[in-house]
Amino acid sequence: MERYGNKSGDSGVYAYEIDMDYIRVQFFVTSRTYTYSYRKSGSTHVENMKQLARYGSGLNNYIKRHTKYLYDQLFVQE
């Protein structure tokens, strides 16, 4: 996974991984990693999330507003 830029300094996003039709997002507090795919979240949302991840700003807010519960898989690191 690639470390999220976190330009604002207060994002809950720690890291992300981009593939052709999905994005995985890992969060700081819970260490949980969510997979958002074209199938479940839709291609428009996934592509927007990829762009925000690369930019390093706005991803956490976008997820809260648009895709919070539209994830395919959840990974919990112990």
N, C-alpha and C positions, 0 to 999 in steps of 0.2 A: 504494500500500500504506500501511497505517497502522502507525505505530511501536508495538511491543509494550510494554506497561506495565512489565514486568520488576520487579515489586514485591520480589522476593527479591534482585535485583541480580546474580544469577549465572546467569541463563538463557542458553541458547544461541540462543534465538529473538530475531531482530532486528525483524521486521515480519510483518504478516499482511494478507490480503485475504479478505473474506467475500462469498460470493454465495449464491444460494438453495440450491444443492445441492453446494457445495464450499467448501473453505477452502484458501488458499495460504499457505504458511509459509516465510519466508526466515530463514536461520540466519546468525549472525555470522561464524564462523570460515571457512566455505567459501563464503559468499555464494550458496549454492545455494537455490533456491526450489522447494518441493515442493507439488504439488496433490493434496489428499486429497478424494475425491468420494464421494457416496452409492454410486455404482456399484462402486467398488473397496474403500473403507473401511467402507461401511455408514452409514446415516443416523444411527444412535445415536452412533457414534464421531465423525462429523463435527459433529453438534450439540453433543456434549460439548466438542469442540475449539473450536468457536465461542464457547461460554460461557467457557471458560478464557482464550481470547484476549481477549475483552472485559474480563474480570476482571483480566488482566495477571499471572496467576500460575498455575503448574502445567502449562502447555502442553507444555513440553519433556519433562517427566517422563511425561506422558500419552502423547506420541508414542513415547517410548522403550519404554514398557510395552505399548502396544496397537496402534499403527499404523505402526511404523517402516518396514516394507516394503510397506505397503498404499497406496502413492501411485500416482497415474495418470501424472503428468508430472513431469519434473525439468528445471529451467532453470538453466543455469550462466552467471553474468555474468562477462564478461572485462574 
